[in-house]
Amino acid sequence: MNKPTRFLFFALALSTFAAAAESPLRAADPDLPISSWDNLKNLRQGQKIRVVLSDAKSYQGELRRLDDRGITVQQAAGEQTLARQDILRVSAKAQKHRLRNALLGTAVGAGGGLGIGAAADHRSCTGAGFGPCFPNLGKEILTPLGAMAGAVVGAVLPTGGWHEVYRAR
């Protein structure tokens, strides 16, 4: 296997492993069922949460306090304490990962550009193309262009939406 092919496989493997990474909200104990109140212990104070009560009222704000009796949410109008027995569902806003996504996009784009550049270089030097043979021109141009395009795409893709952390039985 030549160097461009190895680099392409490495970039694709890296992006695959990163995409398969588990959400940090439930990473502490993935064996807990979604109906376990202990899932809420993975939330941090100040994190944006959304709480839906059994009467369909919804509260969104920052987590202030959490105990076995309920949750206190800081909203623009002030603090709201919600009793555990009234809570139907709790969702948390995940952290945005623009830098991580930009780095992954850079790796994937560079790998793709390198692969396409290697194919173009091979074609130009085997007589199938036209003009003189430039054995590395495609790789030298398309690799950084692919990296830049991948970085832009990775940075602008939306991430960090709402993830359900708790649901009453």
C-alpha positions in Angstrom: 0.0 0.0 0.0 1.5 3.4 -1.0 1.6 6.5 1.3 -1.4 8.3 -0.1 -3.6 5.3 0.3 -2.4 4.7 3.9 -3.1 8.4 4.7 -6.6 8.2 3.2 -7.4 5.1 5.2 -6.0 6.7 8.4 -8.2 9.8 7.9 -11.3 7.8 7.2 -10.7 5.6 10.3 -10.1 8.6 12.5 -13.4 10.2 11.3 -15.3 6.9 11.8 -14.0 6.5 15.4 -14.8 10.1 16.3 -18.3 9.9 14.8 -19.0 6.8 16.9 -17.9 8.5 20.1 -20.6 8.3 22.8 -22.4 11.4 24.1 -20.7 12.7 27.3 -24.1 13.2 29.0 -24.4 9.5 29.7 -20.8 8.5 29.6 -20.4 8.1 33.3 -22.6 5.0 33.4 -24.2 4.0 30.1 -25.8 1.0 31.8 -28.3 3.2 33.6 -31.8 3.2 32.1 -33.1 6.5 30.9 -35.7 6.3 33.7 -33.0 6.5 36.4 -32.9 9.8 38.3 -29.1 9.2 38.7 -28.6 10.1 35.1 -29.1 13.7 36.1 -26.0 13.6 38.3 -23.9 13.8 35.1 -25.2 17.3 34.5 -23.2 20.3 35.7 -24.4 23.4 37.4 -25.1 26.1 34.8 -25.7 23.7 32.0 -28.8 24.5 29.8 -31.6 22.1 30.4 -35.2 21.7 29.4 -37.7 20.1 31.9 -41.2 18.9 30.8 -43.7 18.3 33.5 -46.5 15.8 33.6 -49.1 18.6 32.9 -47.2 19.4 29.7 -45.6 22.6 31.0 -42.1 23.1 29.9 -39.2 25.0 31.6 -35.9 25.9 30.0 -32.9 27.5 31.6 -29.7 26.8 33.5 -29.4 24.0 36.1 -29.0 25.6 39.5 -29.6 22.7 42.0 -30.4 19.0 41.8 -31.3 16.7 44.6 -33.6 13.7 45.2 -36.6 16.1 45.7 -36.3 17.9 42.4 -34.6 20.4 40.1 -34.1 24.1 40.3 -33.9 25.9 37.0 -32.7 29.5 36.5 -34.8 31.3 34.0 -34.9 35.0 32.9 -37.9 35.5 35.2 -36.1 33.9 38.2 -35.5 30.5 39.7 -38.1 27.8 39.4 -38.0 24.7 41.6 -39.7 21.7 40.1 -40.7 18.7 42.2 -39.4 15.3 41.1 -42.8 13.6 41.1 -44.1 16.2 38.6 -41.1 15.8 36.2 -41.8 13.8 33.0 -38.7 14.4 31.0 -35.3 16.3 31.3 -33.2 17.1 28.3 -29.8 18.8 28.3 -28.1 20.9 25.6 -25.0 19.2 24.5 -21.8 21.2 24.0 -20.9 22.3 20.5 -17.8 20.8 19.0 -16.9 23.1 16.2 -13.1 22.8 16.7 -13.3 19.0 16.8 -15.5 18.9 13.8 -13.2 21.3 11.9 -10.2 19.1 12.7 -12.0 15.9 11.6 -13.1 17.7 8.4 -9.6 18.8 7.8 -8.3 15.2 8.1 -11.1 13.8 5.9 -10.8 16.5 3.3 -7.0 16.2 3.2 -7.3 12.4 2.8 -9.9 12.8 0.0 -7.8 15.5 -1.7 -4.7 13.3 -1.5 -6.5 10.3 -2.9 -8.0 12.3 -5.8 -4.7 14.0 -6.4 -2.8 10.6 -6.5 -5.3 9.3 -9.0 -4.9 12.5 -11.1 -1.1 12.2 -10.9 -1.2 8.6 -11.9 -3.4 9.3 -14.9 -1.2 12.2 -16.1 2.0 10.2 -15.9 0.6 7.0 -17.6 -0.2 8.6 -20.9 -4.0 8.6 -20.2 -3.9 12.3 -19.5 -2.7 15.2 -21.6 0.3 17.4 -21.3 3.6 16.8 -19.5 3.9 14.5 -16.5 3.9 16.2 -13.1 4.1 13.3 -10.6 3.1 15.2 -7.5 1.1 18.2 -8.7 -2.3 16.8 -8.0 -1.4 15.7 -4.5 0.3 19.0 -3.8 -2.7 21.1 -4.9 -5.7 18.9 -4.0 -4.5 17.8 -0.5 -4.5 21.3 1.0 -7.6 22.3 -0.9 -9.4 19.3 0.4 -8.2 20.0 3.9 -9.5 23.6 3.7 -12.9 22.5 2.3 -13.2 19.8 5.0 -12.3 22.3 7.8 -15.0 24.7 6.6 -17.7 22.0 6.3 -16.8 20.5 9.7 -16.9 23.9 11.4 -20.3 24.9 10.0 -22.2 21.6 10.5 -24.6 22.0 13.4 -23.9 19.9 16.5 -24.8 20.1 20.2 -28.6 19.7 20.0 -30.8 18.6 22.9 -30.4 15.1 24.3 -32.8 13.4 26.6 -31.2 12.5 29.9 -34.2 11.4 32.0 -37.7 10.2 31.3 -40.1 9.1 34.1 -41.5 5.6 33.8 
